[in-house]
Amino acid sequence: MSKAFTREADADDGDELVSPPLPVGGKNYITPHGYARLRSELLALIDTERPKIVDIVHWAASNGDRSENGDYLYGKKRLREIDRRIRFLTKRLEIAEIVDPTIHHGSDQVFFGATVTYLEDDSVERTITILGIDEAESNQGQVSWMAPVARALLKSRVGDEITLAAPGGVHRLEVMGVQYPDQPAHEAGN
C-alpha cells in the first residue's frame, strides 16, 4: 500500500496526558506561585511555541513530498505534543483551587504549603515542602499533599510524633520545624 493511504499520525497520537489522580471529591490544591507557573507555561505554548511550530510545518509542507520531510514529520509530532500539553494544562487550571500558604505564617502546625523538617526513626533529618500535585517536584524536596508522608504530617505540630506505614515498614516521624512563606507569592517578586 502506498504512503498516500496510511495514517500519518504516530500510534501515540490519541494518548492523553494522564493527570495525577485526585481522591474522589478531592480538590486540586495549588499555591499561587504554582498556578502562575502553570498559567505562564500555557500562555507560552499558545502564544509562542505553537505558532512557531505551525510556521515550520507550513514551510515544510510547501516543500513538496511530506513522507520523507523531516521538518514536516517532526513538526506535526511536536504540534500534537503541544496540543496535548495545552489541553492538560487547561483542564488542570480550570479545576485548580488556589491556597495561599502565607496565611499560616508563624504557625507551628502543618498545613498545605508548609516546609516541614522532621526526624525519621530518630536518625535521619529530612525537609520537605507540601505542595499541589501539579507543582511538586521531588528533586527539589517537594511532595504532593496526597503523598503518604505529607498526609501523615498534615495537621501535626512541632514536637508531635507520628507513624508512617510504608512499603519498607513502619517509620516514626518527629516534627522538628514548620515554616511558611512570610508574604504572598505575588508580593514576593517586588
Salt bridges, closest charged atoms under 4 A:
ASP10 OD2 - ARG80 NH2 3.31
ASP13 OD2 - ARG7 NH2 2.73
ASP13 OD1 - ARG80 NE 3.36
GLU16 OE2 - ARG87 NH2 3.06
GLU41 OE2 - ARG85 NE 2.77
GLU49 OE1 - LYS52 NZ 3.91
GLU49 OE2 - ARG78 NH2 3.48
GLU81 OE1 - ARG78 NH1 3.30
ASP83 OD1 - ARG50 NE 2.62
GLU97 OE1 - LYS27 NZ 3.54
ASP108 OD1 - ARG157 NH1 2.79
GLU120 OE1 - ARG126 NE 2.63
GLU120 OE2 - HIS171 ND1 3.41
ASP121 OD2 - HIS171 ND1 2.68
ASP122 OD2 - ARG172 NH2 2.14
ASP134 OD2 - ARG92 NE 2.93
GLU137 OE2 - ARG37 NH1 3.76
GLU161 OE1 - ARG172 NH1 2.79
GLU187 OE2 - HIS186 NE2 3.73
